[in-house]
Amino acid sequence: MIQNMLRHPVYAGVYVYGPSRTDPRRHLAGRLFTRRVRKPPEGWLVHLLDVLPAYLSAERQ
């Protein structure tokens, strides 16, 4: 969980929208978020650098 949290772009001061999509074929009964699939950064709908206060540099992410 901590690794996923530190991978999130908001900790590098980046606002993103659309970093994941849902895939109904990956659903596992009783498990949350199993349908979620991360897209590569080129596929994100919004990617704004230096909008939020950064805890990590964008290079370290």
N, CA, C, O and CB atoms as a CASP TS submission, in Angstrom:
PFRMAT TS
TARGET T0000
AUTHOR 0000-0000-0000
METHOD Language model
MODEL 1
PARENT N/A
ATOM      1  N   MET     1       0.821  -1.173   0.000  1.00  0.00           N
ATOM      2  CA  MET     1       0.000   0.000   0.000  1.00  0.00           C
ATOM      3  C   MET     1       0.877   1.252   0.000  1.00  0.00           C
ATOM      4  O   MET     1       0.585   2.207  -0.720  1.00  0.00           O
ATOM      5  CB  MET     1      -0.940  -0.011   1.198  1.00  0.00           C
ATOM      6  N   ILE     2       1.931   1.259   0.787  1.00  0.00           N
ATOM      7  CA  ILE     2       2.812   2.427   0.840  1.00  0.00           C
ATOM      8  C   ILE     2       3.522   2.627  -0.491  1.00  0.00           C
ATOM      9  O   ILE     2       3.692   3.761  -0.938  1.00  0.00           O
ATOM     10  CB  ILE     2       3.841   2.276   1.972  1.00  0.00           C
ATOM     11  N   GLN     3       3.934   1.550  -1.121  1.00  0.00           N
ATOM     12  CA  GLN     3       4.591   1.664  -2.430  1.00  0.00           C
ATOM     13  C   GLN     3       3.634   2.278  -3.451  1.00  0.00           C
ATOM     14  O   GLN     3       4.049   3.133  -4.233  1.00  0.00           O
ATOM     15  CB  GLN     3       5.082   0.276  -2.919  1.00  0.00           C
ATOM     16  N   ASN     4       2.394   1.872  -3.464  1.00  0.00           N
ATOM     17  CA  ASN     4       1.408   2.449  -4.371  1.00  0.00           C
ATOM     18  C   ASN     4       1.178   3.923  -4.071  1.00  0.00           C
ATOM     19  O   ASN     4       1.009   4.727  -4.989  1.00  0.00           O
ATOM     20  CB  ASN     4       0.092   1.687  -4.280  1.00  0.00           C
ATOM     21  N   MET     5       1.173   4.281  -2.795  1.00  0.00           N
ATOM     22  CA  MET     5       0.969   5.663  -2.410  1.00  0.00           C
ATOM     23  C   MET     5       2.125   6.537  -2.888  1.00  0.00           C
ATOM     24  O   MET     5       1.897   7.634  -3.396  1.00  0.00           O
ATOM     25  CB  MET     5       0.809   5.773  -0.896  1.00  0.00           C
ATOM     26  N   LEU     6       3.348   6.073  -2.736  1.00  0.00           N
ATOM     27  CA  LEU     6       4.509   6.866  -3.142  1.00  0.00           C
ATOM     28  C   LEU     6       4.674   6.921  -4.657  1.00  0.00           C
ATOM     29  O   LEU     6       5.361   7.810  -5.161  1.00  0.00           O
ATOM     30  CB  LEU     6       5.766   6.299  -2.515  1.00  0.00           C
ATOM     31  N   ARG     7       4.068   6.005  -5.390  1.00  0.00           N
ATOM     32  CA  ARG     7       4.107   6.036  -6.848  1.00  0.00           C
ATOM     33  C   ARG     7       3.120   7.033  -7.425  1.00  0.00           C
ATOM     34  O   ARG     7       3.218   7.391  -8.599  1.00  0.00           O
ATOM     35  CB  ARG     7       3.827   4.663  -7.405  1.00  0.00           C
ATOM     36  N   HIS     8       2.173   7.485  -6.620  1.00  0.00           N
ATOM     37  CA  HIS     8       1.138   8.389  -7.112  1.00  0.00           C
ATOM     38  C   HIS     8       1.768   9.735  -7.489  1.00  0.00           C
ATOM     39  O   HIS     8       2.566  10.271  -6.719  1.00  0.00           O
ATOM     40  CB  HIS     8       0.022   8.582  -6.045  1.00  0.00           C
ATOM     41  N   PRO     9       1.430  10.282  -8.636  1.00  0.00           N
ATOM     42  CA  PRO     9       2.045  11.527  -9.120  1.00  0.00           C
ATOM     43  C   PRO     9       1.808  12.742  -8.235  1.00  0.00           C
ATOM     44  O   PRO     9       2.574  13.702  -8.316  1.00  0.00           O
ATOM     45  CB  PRO     9       1.537  11.827 -10.480  1.00  0.00           C
ATOM     46  N   VAL    10       0.785  12.740  -7.402  1.00  0.00           N
ATOM     47  CA  VAL    10       0.506  13.900  -6.571  1.00  0.00           C
ATOM     48  C   VAL    10       1.658  14.165  -5.588  1.00  0.00           C
ATOM     49  O   VAL    10       1.862  15.314  -5.196  1.00  0.00           O
ATOM     50  CB  VAL    10      -0.811  13.698  -5.810  1.00  0.00           C
ATOM     51  N   TYR    11       2.397  13.156  -5.189  1.00  0.00           N
ATOM     52  CA  TYR    11       3.514  13.347  -4.271  1.00  0.00           C
ATOM     53  C   TYR    11       4.697  14.026  -4.946  1.00  0.00           C
ATOM     54  O   TYR    11       5.598  14.514  -4.264  1.00  0.00           O
ATOM     55  CB  TYR    11       3.946  12.017  -3.695  1.00  0.00           C
ATOM     56  N   ALA    12       4.710  14.065  -6.258  1.00  0.00           N
ATOM     57  CA  ALA    12       5.744  14.781  -7.007  1.00  0.00           C
ATOM     58  C   ALA    12       5.230  16.142  -7.475  1.00  0.00           C
ATOM     59  O   ALA    12       5.905  16.812  -8.257  1.00  0.00           O
ATOM     60  CB  ALA    12       6.212  13.946  -8.214  1.00  0.00           C
ATOM     61  N   GLY    13       4.050  16.564  -7.014  1.00  0.00           N
ATOM     62  CA  GLY    13       3.501  17.851  -7.385  1.00  0.00           C
ATOM     63  C   GLY    13       2.818  17.859  -8.733  1.00  0.00           C
ATOM     64  O   GLY    13       2.635  18.923  -9.325  1.00  0.00           O
ATOM     65  N   VAL    14       2.440  16.705  -9.229  1.00  0.00           N
ATOM     66  CA  VAL    14       1.830  16.578 -10.550  1.00  0.00           C
ATOM     67  C   VAL    14       0.345  16.239 -10.393  1.00  0.00           C
ATOM     68  O   VAL    14      -0.021  15.310  -9.672  1.00  0.00           O
ATOM     69  CB  VAL    14       2.560  15.490 -11.397  1.00  0.00           C
ATOM     70  N   TYR    15      -0.498  17.009 -11.080  1.00  0.00           N
ATOM     71  CA  TYR    15      -1.923  16.702 -11.114  1.00  0.00           C
ATOM     72  C   TYR    15      -2.196  15.876 -12.359  1.00  0.00           C
ATOM     73  O   TYR    15      -1.835  16.276 -13.466  1.00  0.00           O
ATOM     74  CB  TYR    15      -2.791  18.002 -11.097  1.00  0.00           C
ATOM     75  N   VAL    16      -2.832  14.725 -12.180  1.00  0.00           N
ATOM     76  CA  VAL    16      -3.166  13.872 -13.321  1.00  0.00           C
ATOM     77  C   VAL    16      -4.637  13.500 -13.251  1.00  0.00           C
ATOM     78  O   VAL    16      -5.231  13.426 -12.175  1.00  0.00           O
ATOM     79  CB  VAL    16      -2.278  12.597 -13.348  1.00  0.00           C
ATOM     80  N   TYR    17      -5.208  13.268 -14.423  1.00  0.00           N
ATOM     81  CA  TYR    17      -6.571  12.774 -14.528  1.00  0.00           C
ATOM     82  C   TYR    17      -6.564  11.680 -15.583  1.00  0.00           C
ATOM     83  O   TYR    17      -6.053  11.869 -16.687  1.00  0.00           O
ATOM     84  CB  TYR    17      -7.588  13.923 -14.887  1.00  0.00           C
ATOM     85  N   GLY    18      -7.127  10.553 -15.236  1.00  0.00           N
ATOM     86  CA  GLY    18      -7.208   9.444 -16.179  1.00  0.00           C
ATOM     87  C   GLY    18      -6.009   8.524 -16.185  1.00  0.00           C
ATOM     88  O   GLY    18      -5.668   8.000 -17.246  1.00  0.00           O
ATOM     89  N   PRO    19      -5.330   8.289 -15.031  1.00  0.00           N
ATOM     90  CA  PRO    19      -4.175   7.397 -15.052  1.00  0.00           C
ATOM     91  C   PRO    19      -4.527   5.921 -15.102  1.00  0.00           C
ATOM     92  O   PRO    19      -3.647   5.076 -15.266  1.00  0.00           O
ATOM     93  CB  PRO    19      -3.337   7.651 -13.859  1.00  0.00           C
ATOM     94  N   SER    20      -5.810   5.604 -14.963  1.00  0.00           N
ATOM     95  CA  SER    20      -6.194   4.194 -15.007  1.00  0.00           C
ATOM     96  C   SER    20      -7.516   4.042 -15.754  1.00  0.00           C
ATOM     97  O   SER    20      -8.251   5.006 -15.969  1.00  0.00           O
ATOM     98  CB  SER    20      -6.307   3.609 -13.576  1.00  0.00           C
ATOM     99  N   ARG    21      -7.785   2.824 -16.134  1.00  0.00           N
ATOM    100  CA  ARG    21      -9.043   2.490 -16.783  1.00  0.00           C
ATOM    101  C   ARG    21      -9.562   1.216 -16.127  1.00  0.00           C
ATOM    102  O   ARG    21      -8.836   0.557 -15.383  1.00  0.00           O
ATOM    103  CB  ARG    21      -8.867   2.312 -18.339  1.00  0.00           C
ATOM    104  N   THR    22     -10.794   0.875 -16.397  1.00  0.00           N
ATOM    105  CA  THR    22     -11.351  -0.351 -15.833  1.00  0.00           C
ATOM    106  C   THR    22     -11.457  -1.412 -16.919  1.00  0.00           C
ATOM    107  O   THR    22     -11.771  -1.123 -18.073  1.00  0.00           O
ATOM    108  CB  THR    22     -12.734  -0.086 -15.194  1.00  0.00           C
ATOM    109  N   ASP    23     -11.189  -2.632 -16.521  1.00  0.00           N
ATOM    110  CA  ASP    23     -11.279  -3.777 -17.421  1.00  0.00           C
ATOM    111  C   ASP    23     -12.169  -4.813 -16.749  1.00  0.00           C
ATOM    112  O   ASP    23     -11.723  -5.492 -15.824  1.00  0.00           O
ATOM    113  CB  ASP    23      -9.856  -4.370 -17.756  1.00  0.00           C
ATOM    114  N   PRO    24     -13.425  -4.953 -17.194  1.00  0.00           N
ATOM    115  CA  PRO    24     -14.351  -5.870 -16.526  1.00  0.00           C
ATOM    116  C   PRO    24     -13.896  -7.330 -16.544  1.00  0.00           C
ATOM    117  O   PRO    24     -14.356  -8.125 -15.726  1.00  0.00           O
ATOM    118  CB  PRO    24     -15.701  -5.770 -17.168  1.00  0.00           C
ATOM    119  N   ARG    25     -13.009  -7.689 -17.455  1.00  0.00           N
ATOM    120  CA  ARG    25     -12.537  -9.083 -17.513  1.00  0.00           C
ATOM    121  C   ARG    25     -11.630  -9.425 -16.337  1.00  0.00           C
ATOM    122  O   ARG    25     -11.437 -10.602 -16.033  1.00  0.00           O
ATOM    123  CB  ARG    25     -11.791  -9.335 -18.825  1.00  0.00           C
ATOM    124  N   ARG    26     -11.071  -8.416 -15.669  1.00  0.00           N
ATOM    125  CA  ARG    26     -10.141  -8.666 -14.559  1.00  0.00           C
ATOM    126  C   ARG    26     -10.820  -8.693 -13.199  1.00  0.00           C
ATOM    127  O   ARG    26     -10.131  -8.801 -12.184  1.00  0.00           O
ATOM    128  CB  ARG    26      -9.066  -7.619 -14.550  1.00  0.00           C
ATOM    129  N   HIS    27     -12.140  -8.599 -13.140  1.00  0.00           N
ATOM    130  CA  HIS    27     -12.855  -8.534 -11.867  1.00  0.00           C
ATOM    131  C   HIS    27     -12.759  -9.849 -11.101  1.00  0.00           C
ATOM    132  O   HIS    27     -13.010 -10.921 -11.652  1.00  0.00           O
ATOM    133  CB  HIS    27     -14.318  -8.177 -12.104  1.00  0.00           C
ATOM    134  N   LEU    28     -12.390  -9.753  -9.818  1.00  0.00           N
ATOM    135  CA  LEU    28     -12.386 -10.905  -8.920  1.00  0.00           C
ATOM    136  C   LEU    28     -13.461 -10.676  -7.873  1.00  0.00           C
ATOM    137  O   LEU    28     -13.504  -9.611  -7.258  1.00  0.00           O
ATOM    138  CB  LEU    28     -10.980 -11.118  -8.253  1.00  0.00           C
ATOM    139  N   ALA    29     -14.315 -11.637  -7.664  1.00  0.00           N
ATOM    140  CA  ALA    29     -15.418 -11.498  -6.720  1.00  0.00           C
ATOM    141  C   ALA    29     -14.907 -11.198  -5.316  1.00  0.00           C
ATOM    142  O   ALA    29     -13.985 -11.850  -4.827  1.00  0.00           O
ATOM    143  CB  ALA    29     -16.269 -12.765  -6.708  1.00  0.00           C
ATOM    144  N   GLY    30     -15.513 -10.211  -4.679  1.00  0.00           N
ATOM    145  CA  GLY    30     -15.146  -9.860  -3.317  1.00  0.00           C
ATOM    146  C   GLY    30     -13.911  -8.989  -3.193  1.00  0.00           C
ATOM    147  O   GLY    30     -13.542  -8.627  -2.075  1.00  0.00           O
ATOM    148  N   ARG    31     -13.267  -8.643  -4.272  1.00  0.00           N
ATOM    149  CA  ARG    31     -12.055  -7.818  -4.218  1.00  0.00           C
ATOM    150  C   ARG    31     -12.347  -6.465  -4.870  1.00  0.00           C
ATOM    151  O   ARG    31     -12.901  -6.403  -5.967  1.00  0.00           O
ATOM    152  CB  ARG    31     -10.854  -8.531  -4.932  1.00  0.00           C
ATOM    153  N   LEU    32     -11.975  -5.403  -4.198  1.00  0.00           N
ATOM    154  CA  LEU    32     -12.151  -4.068  -4.747  1.00  0.00           C
ATOM    155  C   LEU    32     -10.977  -3.722  -5.661  1.00  0.00           C
ATOM    156  O   LEU    32      -9.867  -4.212  -5.458  1.00  0.00           O
ATOM    157  CB  LEU    32     -12.285  -3.027  -3.616  1.00  0.00           C
ATOM    158  N   PHE    33     -11.210  -2.911  -6.630  1.00  0.00           N
ATOM    159  CA  PHE    33     -10.183  -2.352  -7.516  1.00  0.00           C
ATOM    160  C   PHE    33      -9.446  -3.388  -8.363  1.00  0.00           C
ATOM    161  O   PHE    33      -8.372  -3.084  -8.881  1.00  0.00           O
ATOM    162  CB  PHE    33      -9.188  -1.601  -6.703  1.00  0.00           C
ATOM    163  N   THR    34      -9.977  -4.589  -8.521  1.00  0.00           N
ATOM    164  CA  THR    34      -9.273  -5.575  -9.335  1.00  0.00           C
ATOM    165  C   THR    34      -9.465  -5.317 -10.819  1.00  0.00           C
ATOM    166  O   THR    34      -8.724  -5.857 -11.640  1.00  0.00           O
ATOM    167  CB  THR    34      -9.745  -6.975  -8.991  1.00  0.00           C
ATOM    168  N   ARG    35     -10.448  -4.500 -11.174  1.00  0.00           N
ATOM    169  CA  ARG    35     -10.675  -4.185 -12.582  1.00  0.00           C
ATOM    170  C   ARG    35      -9.810  -3.023 -13.057  1.00  0.00           C
ATOM    171  O   ARG    35      -9.754  -2.758 -14.258  1.00  0.00           O
ATOM    172  CB  ARG    35     -12.138  -3.861 -12.813  1.00  0.00           C
ATOM    173  N   ARG    36      -9.138  -2.327 -12.153  1.00  0.00           N
ATOM    174  CA  ARG    36      -8.391  -1.126 -12.496  1.00  0.00           C
ATOM    175  C   ARG    36      -7.043  -1.490 -13.129  1.00  0.00           C
ATOM    176  O   ARG    36      -6.304  -2.325 -12.607  1.00  0.00           O
ATOM    177  CB  ARG    36      -8.179  -0.252 -11.247  1.00  0.00           C
ATOM    178  N   VAL    37      -6.740  -0.853 -14.256  1.00  0.00           N
ATOM    179  CA  VAL    37      -5.489  -1.075 -14.975  1.00  0.00           C
ATOM    180  C   VAL    37      -4.843   0.288 -15.208  1.00  0.00           C
ATOM    181  O   VAL    37      -5.482   1.194 -15.743  1.00  0.00           O
ATOM    182  CB  VAL    37      -5.729  -1.836 -16.335  1.00  0.00           C
ATOM    183  N   ARG    38      -3.584   0.437 -14.810  1.00  0.00           N
ATOM    184  CA  ARG    38      -2.886   1.725 -15.006  1.00  0.00           C
ATOM    185  C   ARG    38      -2.477   1.886 -16.462  1.00  0.00           C
ATOM    186  O   ARG    38      -2.003   0.947 -17.101  1.00  0.00           O
ATOM    187  CB  ARG    38      -1.636   1.824 -14.089  1.00  0.00           C
ATOM    188  N   LYS    39      -2.672   3.098 -16.971  1.00  0.00           N
ATOM    189  CA  LYS    39      -2.251   3.440 -18.324  1.00  0.00           C
ATOM    190  C   LYS    39      -0.839   4.012 -18.275  1.00  0.00           C
ATOM    191  O   LYS    39      -0.419   4.496 -17.224  1.00  0.00           O
ATOM    192  CB  LYS    39      -3.236   4.451 -18.979  1.00  0.00           C
ATOM    193  N   PRO    40      -0.098   3.971 -19.371  1.00  0.00           N
ATOM    194  CA  PRO    40       1.190   4.658 -19.405  1.00  0.00           C
ATOM    195  C   PRO    40       0.960   6.173 -19.383  1.00  0.00           C
ATOM    196  O   PRO    40      -0.110   6.626 -19.789  1.00  0.00           O
ATOM    197  CB  PRO    40       2.007   4.240 -20.664  1.00  0.00           C
ATOM    198  N   PRO    41       1.928   6.964 -18.925  1.00  0.00           N
ATOM    199  CA  PRO    41       1.735   8.420 -18.832  1.00  0.00           C
ATOM    200  C   PRO    41       1.293   9.079 -20.139  1.00  0.00           C
ATOM    201  O   PRO    41       0.628  10.114 -20.104  1.00  0.00           O
ATOM    202  CB  PRO    41       3.010   9.061 -18.373  1.00  0.00           C
ATOM    203  N   GLU    42       1.642   8.510 -21.273  1.00  0.00           N
ATOM    204  CA  GLU    42       1.222   9.096 -22.546  1.00  0.00           C
ATOM    205  C   GLU    42      -0.288   8.989 -22.744  1.00  0.00           C
ATOM    206  O   GLU    42      -0.855   9.747 -23.531  1.00  0.00           O
ATOM    207  CB  GLU    42       1.947   8.414 -23.703  1.00  0.00           C
ATOM    208  N   GLY    43      -0.948   8.068 -22.050  1.00  0.00           N
ATOM    209  CA  GLY    43      -2.371   7.856 -22.199  1.00  0.00           C
ATOM    210  C   GLY    43      -3.231   8.630 -21.217  1.00  0.00           C
ATOM    211  O   GLY    43      -4.458   8.564 -21.296  1.00  0.00           O
ATOM    212  N   TRP    44      -2.613   9.371 -20.282  1.00  0.00           N
ATOM    213  CA  TRP    44      -3.373  10.139 -19.308  1.00  0.00           C
ATOM    214  C   TRP    44      -4.067  11.304 -19.991  1.00  0.00           C
ATOM    215  O   TRP    44      -3.513  11.893 -20.919  1.00  0.00           O
ATOM    216  CB  TRP    44      -2.462  10.643 -18.181  1.00  0.00           C
ATOM    217  N   LEU    45      -5.270  11.645 -19.549  1.00  0.00           N
ATOM    218  CA  LEU    45      -6.032  12.726 -20.156  1.00  0.00           C
ATOM    219  C   LEU    45      -5.482  14.099 -19.769  1.00  0.00           C
ATOM    220  O   LEU    45      -5.417  14.994 -20.612  1.00  0.00           O
ATOM    221  CB  LEU    45      -7.490  12.621 -19.753  1.00  0.00           C
ATOM    222  N   VAL    46      -5.086  14.276 -18.508  1.00  0.00           N
ATOM    223  CA  VAL    46      -4.540  15.548 -18.015  1.00  0.00           C
ATOM    224  C   VAL    46      -3.255  15.245 -17.259  1.00  0.00           C
ATOM    225  O   VAL    46      -3.205  14.302 -16.468  1.00  0.00           O
ATOM    226  CB  VAL    46      -5.573  16.306 -17.096  1.00  0.00           C
ATOM    227  N   HIS    47      -2.206  16.049 -17.501  1.00  0.00           N
ATOM    228  CA  HIS    47      -0.911  15.872 -16.847  1.00  0.00           C
ATOM    229  C   HIS    47      -0.301  17.261 -16.645  1.00  0.00           C
ATOM    230  O   HIS    47       0.334  17.795 -17.554  1.00  0.00           O
ATOM    231  CB  HIS    47       0.045  14.940 -17.697  1.00  0.00           C
ATOM    232  N   LEU    48      -0.489  17.852 -15.450  1.00  0.00           N
ATOM    233  CA  LEU    48      -0.025  19.208 -15.168  1.00  0.00           C
ATOM    234  C   LEU    48       1.104  19.158 -14.150  1.00  0.00           C
ATOM    235  O   LEU    48       0.903  18.721 -13.017  1.00  0.00           O
ATOM    236  CB  LEU    48      -1.185  20.094 -14.652  1.00  0.00           C
ATOM    237  N   LEU    49       2.289  19.603 -14.549  1.00  0.00           N
ATOM    238  CA  LEU    49       3.461  19.604 -13.672  1.00  0.00           C
ATOM    239  C   LEU    49       3.475  20.824 -12.762  1.00  0.00           C
ATOM    240  O   LEU    49       2.958  21.882 -13.122  1.00  0.00           O
ATOM    241  CB  LEU    49       4.743  19.560 -14.499  1.00  0.00           C
ATOM    242  N   ASP    50       4.066  20.674 -11.586  1.00  0.00           N
ATOM    243  CA  ASP    50       4.295  21.761 -10.627  1.00  0.00           C
ATOM    244  C   ASP    50       3.032  22.528 -10.254  1.00  0.00           C
ATOM    245  O   ASP    50       3.064  23.751 -10.119  1.00  0.00           O
ATOM    246  CB  ASP    50       5.301  22.718 -11.187  1.00  0.00           C
ATOM    247  N   VAL    51       1.932  21.821 -10.089  1.00  0.00           N
ATOM    248  CA  VAL    51       0.682  22.455  -9.691  1.00  0.00           C
ATOM    249  C   VAL    51       0.475  22.322  -8.180  1.00  0.00           C
ATOM    250  O   VAL    51      -0.101  23.208  -7.549  1.00  0.00           O
ATOM    251  CB  VAL    51      -0.504  21.835 -10.454  1.00  0.00           C
ATOM    252  N   LEU    52       0.936  21.238  -7.618  1.00  0.00           N
ATOM    253  CA  LEU    52       0.749  20.933  -6.202  1.00  0.00           C
ATOM    254  C   LEU    52       2.087  20.969  -5.483  1.00  0.00           C
ATOM    255  O   LEU    52       3.128  20.861  -6.131  1.00  0.00           O
ATOM    256  CB  LEU    52       0.078  19.558  -6.020  1.00  0.00           C
ATOM    257  N   PRO    53       2.092  21.118  -4.148  1.00  0.00           N
ATOM    258  CA  PRO    53       3.361  21.043  -3.418  1.00  0.00           C
ATOM    259  C   PRO    53       3.957  19.638  -3.538  1.00  0.00           C
ATOM    260  O   PRO    53       3.252  18.645  -3.359  1.00  0.00           O
ATOM    261  CB  PRO    53       3.158  21.418  -1.926  1.00  0.00           C
ATOM    262  N   ALA    54       5.239  19.560  -3.837  1.00  0.00           N
ATOM    263  CA  ALA    54       5.885  18.270  -4.094  1.00  0.00           C
ATOM    264  C   ALA    54       6.613  17.767  -2.853  1.00  0.00           C
ATOM    265  O   ALA    54       7.314  18.524  -2.181  1.00  0.00           O
ATOM    266  CB  ALA    54       6.867  18.386  -5.269  1.00  0.00           C
ATOM    267  N   TYR    55       6.438  16.480  -2.559  1.00  0.00           N
ATOM    268  CA  TYR    55       7.182  15.812  -1.497  1.00  0.00           C
ATOM    269  C   TYR    55       8.364  15.048  -2.077  1.00  0.00           C
ATOM    270  O   TYR    55       9.360  14.833  -1.387  1.00  0.00           O
ATOM    271  CB  TYR    55       6.266  14.862  -0.709  1.00  0.00           C
ATOM    272  N   LEU    56       8.266  14.642  -3.322  1.00  0.00           N
ATOM    273  CA  LEU    56       9.325  13.948  -4.042  1.00  0.00           C
ATOM    274  C   LEU    56       9.567  14.690  -5.342  1.00  0.00           C
ATOM    275  O   LEU    56       8.674  15.380  -5.834  1.00  0.00           O
ATOM    276  CB  LEU    56       8.958  12.452  -4.303  1.00  0.00           C
ATOM    277  N   SER    57      10.750  14.560  -5.902  1.00  0.00           N
ATOM    278  CA  SER    57      10.990  15.152  -7.224  1.00  0.00           C
ATOM    279  C   SER    57      10.364  14.248  -8.287  1.00  0.00           C
ATOM    280  O   SER    57      10.211  13.045  -8.078  1.00  0.00           O
ATOM    281  CB  SER    57      12.527  15.345  -7.489  1.00  0.00           C
ATOM    282  N   ALA    58      10.010  14.828  -9.407  1.00  0.00           N
ATOM    283  CA  ALA    58       9.379  14.055 -10.480  1.00  0.00           C
ATOM    284  C   ALA    58      10.346  12.991 -11.011  1.00  0.00           C
ATOM    285  O   ALA    58       9.894  11.948 -11.484  1.00  0.00           O
ATOM    286  CB  ALA    58       8.924  14.991 -11.628  1.00  0.00           C
ATOM    287  N   GLU    59      11.661  13.223 -10.947  1.00  0.00           N
ATOM    288  CA  GLU    59      12.642  12.238 -11.419  1.00  0.00           C
ATOM    289  C   GLU    59      12.695  11.026 -10.510  1.00  0.00           C
ATOM    290  O   GLU    59      12.938   9.917 -10.985  1.00  0.00           O
ATOM    291  CB  GLU    59      14.026  12.868 -11.514  1.00  0.00           C
ATOM    292  N   ARG    60      12.473  11.205  -9.212  1.00  0.00           N
ATOM    293  CA  ARG    60      12.554  10.088  -8.269  1.00  0.00           C
ATOM    294  C   ARG    60      11.338   9.192  -8.353  1.00  0.00           C
ATOM    295  O   ARG    60      11.371   8.057  -7.880  1.00  0.00           O
ATOM    296  CB  ARG    60      12.711  10.601  -6.855  1.00  0.00           C
ATOM    297  N   GLN    61      10.291   9.673  -8.934  1.00  0.00           N
ATOM    298  CA  GLN    61       9.077   8.893  -8.985  1.00  0.00           C
ATOM    299  C   GLN    61       9.183   7.890 -10.016  1.00  0.00           C
ATOM    300  O   GLN    61       8.248   7.116 -10.223  1.00  0.00           O
ATOM    301  CB  GLN    61       7.891   9.724  -9.214  1.00  0.00           C
TER
END
